[in-house]
């Protein structure tokens, strides 16, 4: 039974010592991966991972908390990588008001640039919204009307903002990616909302190496633990696990065509490395 983790930071330093083993474990278990980026180096590494593995799709972009030092030269490189056929999505991008290291104005500038880039290359946007739901919705809405495809990564919000976020996502056709928080007993509002997400807008994710699901086996999450997330979401929705897998994998394959032909078997794809090399040459 294949599954697809639509948001995993496979390029994170927590995986430096055993990245290939982590990827192999996931793919062997039938869990495909969309590798989200946080900066230019992770964007580059994501392309290399996608080039070398069937079952891994790559994203490029700069996380909102990493935008303080982002400049036009680095952005030009991100934009160039975004045009590669090996890139399936733009992001992770958005607004994060929890951490105070980057001003909201700077974050908003680069969020808008990511939105423009996603529209220009015709690829979905991986959206981060932490303590910023209303502002994220305001900035996304015009682009959604222009045809932007967007994924609300780690879909959640405060109790005050969860209903507006949910209503917006349903009305505007934003995919909601549910992660490990679905297994947290204290996230009662989120767990109550999960059964209401329309099948057509439901995705699964881990956000690995962060947010390990309950029961917490290790501090480091891995994409293979998407299986536990899927079990929890299926139970909350009253769906058979196989049916949930069918729904979410189908949605992910429509959003990320690089995974369309993947059926759950791990396989190295060395011939795709030529396309990867082309992404780094003018």
Buried (B, 14 or more C-beta within 10 A) or exposed (E): BBBBBBBBBBBBEBBEEEBEEBBBBBBEBBBBBBBBBBBBEBBBBBBBBBBBBBBBBBBBBBBBBBBEEBEEEBBEBBBBBBEBEBBBBBBBBBBBBEEEEBEBEBBBEBBEBBBBBBBEBEBBBBBBBBEBBBBBBEBBBEBBEEEBBBBBBBBBBEEEBBEEBBEBBBEBEBBBBBBBBBBBEEBEBBBEBBEEBEBEBBBBBBBBBBBBBEEEEEEBBBBBBBBBBBBBBBBBBEBEBEEBBBBBBBBBBBBBEBBEEBEBEBEBBEEBBEBBEEBEEE
